[in-house]
Structure formats: C-alpha cells, structure tokens
C-alpha cells in the first residue's frame, strides 16, 4: 500500500532538474500526502498525535534534522517527554524523591520535574537549562508564567526564549502545566512542520475514490452518530453509479448473499457496500479468503468494494492493511449537536402542537438536555461514571411524549415528564444508579416552570438561555449564534473540570505514544533495560516488609468477647492481614523470580515478561494486580510507596491496638470495616445490627492522631473530595478554588444511629448525599445490589447550597485515593 503511494507521488509531484530542490519537493509532497491519507482513517483524537509523531521522528534523526534545518531532538529530551521524573531512573545518580524542595509558590511536582530536566540536559552536555531552577527561586516572573492560562503563548522570562529549542520549550510547558499539553504540542507541530499539520483534513470521499483501484477495499470505520451512507450515495450519483451501487447489511445468514454480490460486482464493475462487518464476526474469515483470491485479470476496473465496521478485533487484518481507511465522525460540541438536532426537525413537527409556547420551550430544553448529556462524556468519570451511547431515537421518543402529554392534559405534567424522560427513555440505557440520580438532577434543571419564561438561564454562562417563542428558522439562527468553545459550567460542572479533562487527555496522549515505542530501546539511558529492571527489582525486594504475624498482636487488637470469640473489628483486621500477607508473598516471590530470569537462572515465563515490560513502563505488573491486590491506578513507584504505607498502618494496628482514627482507604474491603464497627456497637447495646446505620459528621481535626476518641462509632480519615472544596471554618462543602482539583476531607466521625434516626436526618435540608469511590475511575463491575464494585458508601456532608442537585451535576464525590 505504501509502496504504491510512494510510486504515485513520484509520478505526480512537481518536477525539478535541480537535485536538492527535487528532494525537498519530494519530502514536502510525500510528508503531506502521507499525513492526509493516514488521517482519513484516524479518529479526531489521534490526528494531532500522528502529526506530532511525524515531527518528532524527523527531529530525532540527527542527519534528517540537519538536512531539513530543524533542531535535533536528543534521546534524553524524548525520554523526559515520555516518562517525566521516571526518565531519571538509571541515568542520574541522585534519588529523585530526595531532591530539594522549591519555592512554596511553585507546585512541588513541577519544580522536581524541572530539576530532573536540568540535570539530564547538563549530563548530556546541553547548556540551555543550566541554572533554570536557581533562576526560578529569585525571579518572580517565573511564578506568573507558571500560573498563566496562556503559558503556551507567553514568552519565557529572561533570556530563556532565545536559548531553548521549540521542543525544549515544550518540555518546560509540560513540566509546569501538563493539562495544556495538547495546546503546546499543537504549537510545536505548527512551528516545525506547518499549520496545515495541526488542522484535520476535510472529509473527502471523492479523493479516497480517486486514490483507490479495483483491488483496494474502501473501509469506513464507524463511530456512534455517524452514518456514511448519504455521502456514498452522493458520490455514486456524481459518478453516474447511482443504479450500480448495491448495499447489504451483514448479519446472520447474509454471508452467501454478500459473496454472490461481490462476484456480481467484479464481473459487471458495480460497487458493493457490505455494512456493519462487526456484526458478522463468523464471516470475516470468509471475507479475508475472498479478498486473497481476487484475480486482477478477471475483475472489472470500475469495481469497488466498500465496507463499514465499528472498530472490532474480528475484522481481518490483511483486509484492513490493504484497504483505504476512512473515518467520518459526527460534529462535536453543544452548538454542533443542537444544530444537528434542530436541523432534523421539520417545520411541521415544530409547529405541530396546539400548546405552541409550552411545546417550543420544552422542545428546546429537551434538545439542550440531549446535547449536554452527550458532551458531558468528554469530562470522564466526573461527567458520567459510565459513558453511555444515547441515540437520536431517545430524543425523538421523548419529543413525541412531550407533545402527547401537552395535548392530553390541561397543564404541563412536570413530574411525569421528568420521570419518563430521565429515568425511562434516557435512563433505560443507564446502568449505574449514581448516574440515574445525575440524569434526573440534570433534566430537572431544564424541565421546570421557569423554562416557560423568556430569558431563563440554562447554565451560569450568560450566553445560554431559553430563546423566546418563535419560528424554527429563528431557533436555528439562535443556535448558530452560540459560542463554539464551551465552558464546563454549561454542563453543570465546575470550570476545574476542564483541567481534569485536559489532564486525562494528556495522560492518554502520552500512554498512546509510549505504547508504540520499541520496548527494548535504551536510548537516553546510560544503562541497558535489563540492568534498570534488575536494579528496580533489587530495590523493591530490599524494602518489602516481613509478613505480619497474629502472634505479635496487641491485647486490644484481638480482644475476646464475653462469649469467647474475637471482637468484630479484630476479625476484620485478621482477614485484611491475610490479604496483605498474600500480596507481600506474591511481590517477594515474583521479584526474586524476575531477577533470576534476567540472569538466565530460570525461564522467563510470559507472566515474568509482562512484569519486565511493566517495570520499563512504570506500570504495576498484572501479577500484582487484582484479585491479589486492591484496586489502584497509581504508577509503579507510587503504588509501591502506597503499599508500604498500608502495611505500616496495618502493622501499627496489630502491634499497638486499634487507632483513634482508621485509614479506611487502606483496606481491601472498606465495607467490611463498616459492618464490623456496627457489629461492635450492636453487641455492646444489644440492638439488632439491621436496625443500625452510620451518620457521618465531619470534625475539625485535620490530623488523625489528634482526633477525639468516639464511643458510638469510629473516626475515619484519608478521603479526597473531587468536584468541590471544603470550608474548615464552616465545616461544609463549598465551590472549588481555581485550579484545585482535589481537597482533603478532615477526620469524619461515623456515628452509629438507629435506622429511624438516620432516615429522619436524611430528610433534613443542608446535606449532600456524597458517594465514596475506591478510585477516580468510579465505575466498576455492576453488582446485584445495583452498585458497582468501585462504590463504597454514601457520606452525608453539610452543605449551604439550597439545591443539592447542584453538587450532583458537578459530579462531587469522595475518593479513597488519587492516581499519582
């Protein structure tokens, strides 16, 4: 395929008798042609990544970079870009964790990254970063630069702008604000290759057809909401093939029909389109055979095979490699979604209700709701625990029901419409009960009596309001006037959600690049990969603590009950201790095996090879993952440090007795701790355990060791609030500060109360029912209880907000741990 492309461009590119000019023409022409052709088959998220890889690959080759007059991108620079602090492992003698702290005004992690960058570049003989961290401590303009939202465009303080290459500047921005990585990469690509490489090529089906031939299948890679059928029909009409284009939707029993249609097309020169190949997994091997047996001599030159498929592992790789891949994604953004929604509505539908004002107002609110819940998915777990695939059919059914209820009832049945639309039509696709709660709170923001008033605000942003009653053309014009760039507040989220989404996007961007790097490359490091892994294994092994022993227990830890059994909390500790001991045993044994396998003393099994590769990528090896370990999203070094802290807490509890406050996130099964605590109270008070519940009261204590011991429950700590802030003075949740994504929750008193008292407290205003999750992923496997395996319990947190739906829409939740 690529050979054919190269030969084609040799023939079609501009000619020149001057050798160097001809080479430059070919380089520019082929680079651009490859970018355009490959981008045809890439989703939008991957197009910038591809252009960045092209740019970086040119600059990483010293000869190529010099030939095209670009700055050389050194191995150490590339390694630091991919791995950050981990790039120092095996290269620098200093321990990264023991580097001196920077000024209080700088984020500690950013200053540490810059110290590593400065030392790496100095070791490689690159003077551009020399004295950088020292300069930052005495020059206040660096603090202003680091805090600026336009850091990508702002000039560097002092003389650094002139001293750094474009990629070195990118490294600096990445160290300060990784959430702005996409913008920084876009600027780097634009400056190095040209602005046309930062813009997605237009969807050009005619161009794809022009580059194809009878032996090349054209493959539409589908995405939700996009249908290439209309574009293909238009192309067929333009080419005079409207009556020679044959469609067949694959599925059960359609294989033989498709094979006959392909034979007909090859003989007659017709076009054949096989739709939804992902639904015919069992027939894909037959498709591969048909393509391999294709004879150019007996195939009409005008024949074309068109295939449509969602991304699927069953699609035959040889067919994929030999074909022209085409993507056509639906428009993104609230404005684009609203334009598509009201573009599909006809004047007859828009004017089709006798209660014209109410219907038009509710129709716009419904369209806004539909677009907002779809766009909210891009913010990850803080948007939705599970990213659902709502369809246009959900909107159409809801629209018809709005019209039906308005026609059949005297007033507007708000309660009925809210329930049917949120929990039946749209909620029917929702599997997580916290998302059901969210979608109901979300619709309530739009489906209430205020929507009938002109100028009602659909979000805190001034630009978004319900338009006045008017014609369909006026509504479409209003939608066209909405902003292109949307603040997260439009979707009910805090502005900080944009930072969260950008940080997740940057993380995924880097992980994707790392996933396509050669595994055995040791460039940028002074040691071989096997030496690095050996050192890491030895360092970990030396720090693995001994397994805990019940014989070392404090008398209070496994205190006996009057009946002769062990107290419930002691039973729980023993169960958790067994789990941690099993994990320590697995860590110790696999580290020893890995070291021996690298030395050639034992066979390198596939599990050990996975472990070896995970160490190189700073990921937790699968053999240490679930179910042996607890859920955790931290990178390897952070995971190991976190494990040591957990063991330390469990050992202290074992040897010194129950603590004043319990670090609940430490446990494998936090729910077991809560049940055990209720059992202790139930036995003490002789009250049945199913009559008891926990009521959460945050305290003023930020240091767990200084918490006040409790008689009717337990103190717990170690939780992080996401989506809002915490007021220590008022002891309640509040709006987040700009740029602060997580805040520590103070020690919480989990008081055991009677179920009747708990239910009465829940009815009182001023409490937000906040879900607690084990990790920031939030979603897990759905249990028969309706909750996911990631969910722990609810905390009822004090709130001065009159509408608690405000916090639900902001995605406010408690987490047991962070990702770093």
Phi, psi and omega in degrees: 000310181289328176297318179297318179299316182296316179298321180297316181290329175301321182282322190265342183289161180300140182263155176203139178282341180279122189302308184295320180295321179297319178296318179296321178298314181296318180298310181296316183294313185288323178299314180293319182294318178296318180300312182296316183292317180290323180296337176303325185257013179251144172288160187305321183297336186260353184290317177294322178300318180294315180294327177293319179296322176300311182299312182296321182294324176296313185286338181283343176266115187301317181292315180296316180299318180294322183295320182264012175060049176243159178286136180289137178257109188284158178303321181293322178296316180294319180295320179292322178301317184283318192246352179060232182300329182292344178294341181281340183296125179082357181246308179267146179282332181290148174278121183303323183292341183255015177293147182296148180287154180263191178299146181301335183284348180257142173301134185301318184292324179293317180295322179294319178299318181292326175296317178296316179300315180299317181290321179297315181292323178296319179296329181272357178085021178259113187275357189300328184261003185299129179077010185297307184294326177293321179296324181294329182286340184246349183248108183294340181295337177293323178295318177297320179297315183295328183271352184289137175284345178255033183302331181294325183265334185295145176286145179291145178297154177065218183261009186295326183304319183280339186270339185262146171285172181295322180288323177296324176294322177299319179298322180295314179296319180298321180294322181282310188222082181294337179294341179260020184301319182299317180294320180294319178295319180299319179294317180300314180295317181298321180286327185273313184256329183129152184298333182294342178273358176256358181246132180293133177299147179294150176294117187228086182290326178297320178295322177297317179296320181298324181276355183264170171216181189298337182267355186256114174287147176253119192246115173276119175268111189279156170220158184302131177091355181246134179226113183278001186302314182298319180295323179290320178297320179296317178298317180298322179293318180296328182267003181074025183247021184302324181267358181246016177254121185246127178254144169212129179269120185287153181171196183297127176081004183264354185300313181294321178297319180296320181295319178294322180293322178296318179297319178299315181297318180296325181282322188260346183084014178284168175260141180235130178241114177263112185268148173058056179299333181293343179272355181238057184302321184290339182265355184296327177294326177292321177298319179298318179295318181299318180291322180292327182273000182298131182253116181301326184292330183255012181251130180298141184296335183270356181294137173221139176251119178254135181233141173237138181200143166288157175305124186212137179289346182273350181292131185297126183297316179302322178293319179297317182291328184273351186260171173265118182272138183225129173244149176215090185277152176290159179298147181247152180109152182299315181299314181296320179294318178294322179296321179292318181298310182280347172287332180275345180277131181270159176303326180296319178291317185294326182258018191268016181236141182291330176268076191301312185296309181299317183295315182293321178295314181290328179294319177292319178299320179294318178296320178295316178300314181299314181292320184292318181291330176290315183288335180297339181298333185290349179270007174074210186299334178287342175276298175221140175300321179234129179282103185274155181255078176286147187245166175298331180297328177296319178293317184296316179297317180295320178299316180295323180289323175301313180296318182297314182291325177294322181288328189266347183236156185292315179250195177264116181282081187300314183297315181297312182296319179298318182290311185295316184287311186285316189259343180254297185294302179276319182293343178297338178268351186272127184256340182262127185295334176290328176287328175298316177300319181293315184293329176291316178294328181292312181293326180299335178293333184251325183263078174212172187300333183293338182295338181283349179272139176293138178086006179297129183282125178272352177200169177295344179284137186297330188287341188255107177214162179289123182291156178293159178300131181194195181279169178296322179297322179292323178294317179298322179293321178297317181296320179298336181274358179288154182297148176285318181264128185249139173279146178303338179299335178300329183260017178085001183265165173281155180302334179297341180299333177296320178295317178300314180296317180293322179295319178295321179295318178296319179298316179294322178302311181292319179298323179293317178296316180299323183294339181256007178278151176300130184294327188263008181291135178240019183295144181087350179242147181273356181238155178287156180305318181295328178290320178298314181295320178299316179297317179298316181297318180294321180294317178296315184299323181292338184257355180293120182287162176291156178293146180286148182236135180296335180293342179271006189291144171289148181305327182281340184294311179247046182301140181277145173274166177303334179279351178102356178272179178269143178304150186302319179295327176293320176299316179299314179301318181297320178294316178295321180298319178299319180294315179294322178296322177296320179294316179299320178297318179294317179298313182296314184292318182289328176296318177295317179296320181297315178301318179291325180293321178295324179282350180087014182276335175227165181288136176280093180289171181292329176293320179290326177294320175300319180295318179300311180295323179297321178298319180295328182264005180059044177240155179289126181300143179303329181292341175263000184276195179294146007269000180293320181252177178272161177298133180198137182251009183287153172291170192306306183298317179294322179299317182293318178297320179296320178299316180298322178293321178296316180297321180297317179296314181296322179293319178296318176299318181297312190269336184247358181092172182303135181282170177292323179227138184261133176277084186300319179300345180294333192277152171296315187234082183302328180298328179296323177297317183293320177296318180297320179296320177293324179296320177301314181292321181298319180290327181289321185259355182062030178257134179303139185295331181284359175262003185247154176211166178260131172247128187265129177233103176299139179258180178271355184282123175260343177255114183303328182290342181259007181291152179278127178301144184245146181265327187246046180154202184225149167275137178227154181208177176099017184258153180238132176271131176240134177099351178204177177250185179223130178265112178290328181288319181263350179057052180205164178286152181213176178295146179293148169283153182301128176082355179262108187272328182225143173229149178285137173272135178294177178303136182247131175271112177267098185270132177278123181229164174293150183301322179296319179293323178297314181296322179294320179295324180296332181281344182289142179288165175087022177227131176259127179279095190262122178287145176249126180243156179287317181229169181290349179294329177069315182279157177205199177279133183287129179263170180293342178287348185094348177266162176265164180294345180275341183278139180253297181192182174254140169250133177265101187262140178299141181210135177272356182288124181295328180253104181290345174298337177302315180287328177297314180294331179280357177071029182293129180207162173259141178240146177281336181203159175262176187267359184237000000 
